[in-house]
């Protein structure tokens, strides 16, 4: 997994976590 993919996944995870937290 490239660093770019990791950042993309991390960003998506944070977005999903925030959406679930609302």
N, CA, C and O of each residue as an XYZ file, in Angstrom:
88
protein
N       0.849     -1.196      0.000
C       0.000      0.000      0.000
C       0.887      1.248      0.000
O       1.796      1.383      0.818
N       0.602      2.143     -0.924
C       1.411      3.350     -1.001
C       1.010      4.336      0.070
O      -0.063      4.219      0.662
N       1.855      5.292      0.317
C       1.550      6.286      1.348
C       0.322      7.084      0.949
O      -0.500      7.438      1.794
N       0.199      7.367     -0.354
C      -0.952      8.134     -0.835
C      -2.245      7.366     -0.578
O      -3.248      7.943     -0.155
N      -2.210      6.057     -0.838
C      -3.400      5.230     -0.607
C      -3.736      5.210      0.878
O      -4.903      5.253      1.268
N      -2.687      5.144      1.700
C      -2.908      5.117      3.144
C      -3.593      6.404      3.602
O      -4.537      6.371      4.391
N      -3.105      7.529      3.099
C      -3.696      8.811      3.483
C      -5.137      8.895      3.001
O      -6.011      9.420      3.691
N      -5.368      8.362      1.790
C      -6.717      8.392      1.238
C      -7.654      7.564      2.110
O      -8.780      7.970      2.399
N      -7.167      6.393      2.523
C      -7.983      5.511      3.366
C      -8.216      6.148      4.733
O      -9.318      6.084      5.277
N      -7.176      6.759      5.278
C      -7.290      7.386      6.592
C      -8.303      8.530      6.544
O      -9.109      8.699      7.459
N      -8.249      9.310      5.465
C      -9.171     10.437      5.314
C     -10.595      9.930      5.202
O     -11.505     10.484      5.819
N     -10.797      8.873      4.413
C     -12.129      8.295      4.238
C     -12.632      7.756      5.571
O     -13.810      7.893      5.900
N     -11.728      7.141      6.341
C     -12.097      6.587      7.635
C     -12.522      7.691      8.599
O     -13.499      7.537      9.332
N     -11.793      8.797      8.597
C     -12.135      9.909      9.486
C     -13.473     10.508      9.087
O     -14.279     10.863      9.947
N     -13.711     10.622      7.786
C     -14.969     11.179      7.294
C     -16.133     10.283      7.713
O     -17.172     10.767      8.163
N     -15.945      8.970      7.559
C     -16.994      8.020      7.917
C     -17.235      8.057      9.428
O     -18.375      7.982      9.885
N     -16.156      8.172     10.189
C     -16.262      8.220     11.645
C     -17.011      9.477     12.077
O     -17.842      9.432     12.984
N     -16.716     10.582     11.432
C     -17.384     11.841     11.759
C     -18.870     11.750     11.403
O     -19.728     12.212     12.156
N     -19.160     11.153     10.253
C     -20.555     11.019      9.817
C     -21.325     10.137     10.799
O     -22.483     10.412     11.114
N     -20.681      9.087     11.276
C     -21.335      8.172     12.215
C     -21.501      8.844     13.580
O     -22.433      8.541     14.324
N     -20.583      9.759     13.895
C     -20.628     10.417     15.186
C     -21.719     11.483     15.266
O     -22.174     11.843     16.352
N     -22.128     11.975     14.109
C     -23.145     13.032     14.093
C     -24.509     12.450     14.468
O     -25.501     13.178     14.512
